[in-house]
Amino acid sequence: NISNIQNAGSTKTYLEATLNNVAGPNSSPEYTSIPTPFYCMLEDQQFGLGAVDTASDSLVFELVPALDGNPNTLPESPGVAYISPYTAEVPIVTSAGGFTFSGLNGQLTFSPSISQSALVVYKVYEYRNGVLVGTSQREMTFIISPDCEGTPPTLKVVNVVGGAITGKNVVNICVGTPS
C-alpha cells in the first residue's frame, strides 16, 4: 500500500547502522514513537521520532531514502525511487509550504493534502565530543486518511518559563535556563 515509491509491491527495503567504537562502547538510540502513525488529511500534523540516547550522545536527524534490498544491487544499494512529487526529504504530499523538518530534533510538521501511505525513513547520527560514533535508521509508514473523526489535540500551554511556544504543538526550550 506504499504510495510514494516506485514498484512498492515488489520492492524490498532494508536499514543500515554504523558503529565507530574507537571512542568506547556505544548502542543505537531508542525510538519511543510508534512505527505506523496515522494522520488526518487536511489537518496540521506533527511527528517527533522520540529518539533517546542512553549514553547522552548528541543526535542529529536526516530524512533519507529507503535502501533498495534488490540482491542485484547489494552491498552498495541505491535508495528506492520515489514517485514525483515525493522525495526522501519531502516524502508526504502537502499543501504549498506545508512541510518542515528539523535536523536538530527530528520534528516533522506537515499538512497532508491527499490520502496516502508514505514511506518515511529517518537517519540518526550520534556524536560524542564532536566525533561520529554511530548511525541508525528508522523506517515507518505514515498513513494519511481522508476519513477521520474528531480533531487532533493542540497545545494548551499559556505561560512557558525558559522557552517559547513556536507552533501548535511545539515548545522550544532555551539551553541553560532553569525550569
N, C-alpha and C positions, 0 to 999 in steps of 0.2 A: 503493500500500500504506500510505499515511499513515493512522493510525488515530485521531488526536486532533483533527482539524479537520473541519468540515462540508464536503461536496462535494469531498473530496480529489482525486478523479479528474478533476474538471473545473476545479479552481482553479489559476490561475497566480499565483505569488508573485514578489516582487522585493525587492531590498535597497536601502537608501538610505545614502549617505555625505554628510557635510557637510565644508566646509573654511572656516576663518577664517584667511586668510593675511596679516592685518594684522600679526601678530607675526613674520612671516617665513615662509619655505618650510616645508612640512610634508608628510608622507606618512603613510598609514594604518599601523597596527601590522601586523606579520607574524604570521600564525597558524600555529603549529607542530603543532597537533593534526590528526588525520585527520578528514575531513568526515562519515564514516559510521561511528561507533563501534558495536561490538557488545557486548552485555552479557548476563549470565545472570539469568533470573528468580529471585527469592527469594534473591539474594546481595547483600550490601552492595557498592555500587559507588562509584567516584569518577571525576570527569572534570574536567580543567583545560583551559581553552581554549588556553593556551600563547601568549598574546599578548605579543609583544616589540616595543618601540618603539625604533627606532634613534636617535631624537632625544632619548631619555631623558625623554619627556613622562610625566606621571603618568597612569595609566589607572584608570578606574572602569568597572565592569561592571553590566549590567542585562539581565534576561530580558524580551523584548518580543514582541508578536505579529508573525507574518509579515505583510508588507504584501500586500494583495489586488491582484493585477495586472489585475483586470477593467477593460477600457478605458472602461467607462461611469462609473467612479468616479475615474479619474485626472484631475488630478495629486494631489488630496487624498484618497488612498486610505485607507479604514479598514483596520484589521487584519482578518485572517481570523477567522472564527467558530470557536471551539473547542467541542468536544463535552464536555458536563459528564461527569465532574468535572474535566476538563482545563482549564487556563488557560495563558496565556503565561508566567505567573510560576511555575506548577507544571505543566509540560507532560507529566509522566510519572505514571502511576498507581502509587502506592507503598503500602506498609503504613502504618498510622497513625503519623504523626510521622517517616516515612521519607524526607523530602526537605528538604534545606537548600541554600541558595545564599548565597555570599559576594559582595557587591558590591565588596569590596576587592581580591579576586584572581580572581574568576570561578569559583571552585571549586564544583562540584556534588557533593553526597554524597546518595546515594539507595539505596533498597531496592525495586526494581520488583516489584510483586506480580502482574502479569499479562503475558502475551505482548503486545507492541505494537511499532508503528513510529511513533515520536513525533517530530513536527516541533519542533525546539528552535532558537530564534533569540536570539543574543546581540547586544547593542548595546554598543559600547565607546566611551567618552568619553575624549578626550585633552586634558589640561590642561597648559599651560606657564606657570609662575609664577602659577598661580591663574586663568588665562584659558583658556576653552574654545577650542581651536584646531582641533578636528575630531571627527567621529564616524564610525564604520563599523559594519557589521553582518556577522554570520556566521550562515548558516542551515545546519542539519545535521539528519539523520535519525538518531535513536538507535534501534537495533534491539535489542529485548529478546526473547531466545529462551528457551523452556522446555527446550530440548534442548541443554544444554551438557555438555561432558566436562571433568573437572578443575575446579579451583577457581582463582580469580584470585589472583595473588601479593599478599602483605601485607607491610608494612614490618617489617624485622627489625633495626632500629637499637636499640641498648640505651642508649648514652650520647650525649647531644646537648649540645654546649657552645654557648652563645649562642642557645638556643632551647628549645622543648619539643615533645614528641610529643603531639598533641591528637586524634588519630584513628588508625584502622588504617593509613592511607597519608598522613597529614598531619603535617608538621613546621612549626611556626611559628618564624620566626627573629626575634630581637629586634633592633630598629634600633640601630645604633651599637655593637654588641657584636662584638669581634674574633673571627674564626673560628679 
